[in-house]
Amino acid sequence: MKRLHGMDALLLYTETPNVHTHTLKIGVLDVSRYGAAFNVDLFRELLRTRLHLLAPFRYQLVPIPLRLHHPVWRENADIDLEQHVLPARVAAPGGRRELDQLIGEIAGTPLDLSRPPWEMHVVSGMADGSVPVIVKIHHILADGVASGNLLARTMRFTGTDADEREPAPSSAPPSAAALLLWAARDHARQVLALPGLLAQTATGVWRLWQTGRRRGPHPELAGRLSPAPTFFNHRLSPGREFATATLSLADIKETGKRLGVTINDVVLAVTAGGLRELLLRYDGRADRPLIGSVPASLDTDPDRLTGNELGAMNVSLPVQIDDPLERLRLAALSSALGKEDFVALGPGLIKSWMEYLPPLLAPALFGWLSTRRAPSRLQNLTVSNVPGPRERGSVGGAMLREFYSVGPLLAGSALNITVWSYVDQLNIAVLTDDQTLRDPHEVTDAMVHAFRELRTAAGLSGDLTPVDTALAAATAIA
């Protein structure tokens, strides 16, 4: 059995009927070499012969008796691929909009935690003949890096030459006595570690205070715990909606090079510009900066396949600024200051404290938080920018044409924007609930508008490079 760490447990306890803590990875496969032969049965067989390389896909949660500690993972659990690899079909005419709608429907259903917590939906009905695969993985099993590594093994991104073979036989569940003994030993370890963690916390808080004092006030940036009220900060509904858009990675790089900033700075500025447009439309004002929570990986080992090695830094999104170049300057400044704060406090400090979450109380606490009408006091939304592979992957010889990813919505925050680069594409994925926007593509449209605006201000062409390797664009319905 394997230990469920504190951050993993946090993502388990925050799961409620309206807050789902799974992540989505969507790959669009070019199956032209297979023709009509590529279907869900073929995909199951391709996956079955590679399960020996994908050990976490056979992990099953086992609770500790009396909930005296966080659950553990049973390894090599029984698995029925017919329950995990499922057929799905898009509505006609089978374009990006219809695929996004299907992804939203899949995102709105929770995973069954009585079995290994993941699903793959093999999609038919696309007008261009492609086969999208929608992968839903619970965050307790893997964070973005680990799930990306899992998919890399599935799709041979890593160049693994191991022979395909039958998966190992299932293992017996641990006994109640073994679970209780493990829990007692781990609690003893935590007690011994507590004095050192308290000292580490005091040092981190002191460094953070000193860092803020040294650099002085920045009134144009959002305060640490003062997110502005917005139309998308409210109690979540259970349903989900999803939208995607693709930009040329070359256009993004050209813009960053012209303005002397990073791709991440451009993404944050474009996000702020898009949100400004939406705030003016829905709230009638955009007069205060927002707080974006930016996940940060603490372990980028390409061989790590499970667990959550996560931190997060808060970044001010300057939606109150009309000038796109000034928005970019403030976004870059805020990103630099956010990283400085993250390092000063200690990247792993919050993760260490999560080990002490009380298993008997935490689910009730997070359940109550998910039903509150008050918005989050920590952030307005989640924003991620992930550098993806620069070479095309494949599944059984079917080329991965494009790739999207998005994490979960947090309580009180009905917006998650994840940007993932892949070869020549910068792919934007937006997750929201089904009560916030008239059309989720309003977010992707607004971000594309903001990027054009930024390029024009930089003296570059506002005519964006077509990305022929991706699905045709879908815009919001007026």
Buried (B, 14 or more C-beta within 10 A) or exposed (E): BBBBBBBBBBBBBBBBEBBBBBBBBBBBBBBEEBEEEBBBBBBBEBBBBBBBBBBBBBBBBBBBEEBBBBBBBBBBBEBEBEEBBBEBBBEEEBBBBBBBBBBBBBBBBBBEBEBBBBBBBBBBBBBEEBBBBBBBBBBBBBBBBBBBBBBBBBBBBBEEEEEEEEBEEBBEEBEEEEBBEBBEEBEEEBEEBEEEBEEBBEBBBEBBEEBBEEEEEBEBBBBBEEBBEBBBBBBBBBBBBBBBBBBBBEBBBBBBEEBEBBBBBBBBBBBBBBBBBBBBBBBEEBEBBBBBBBBBBBEEEEEBBBBBBBBBBBBBBBBBBEEBBBBBBBBBBBBEBBBBBBBBBBBBBBBBBBBEBEBEEBBEEBBEBBEEEEBBEBBBBBBBBBEBBEEBBBBBEBBBBBBBBBBBBBBBBBBBBBBBBBBBBBBBBBBBBBBBBEBBBBBBBBBBBBBBBBBEBBEBEEEEEEBEBBBEBBBBEE
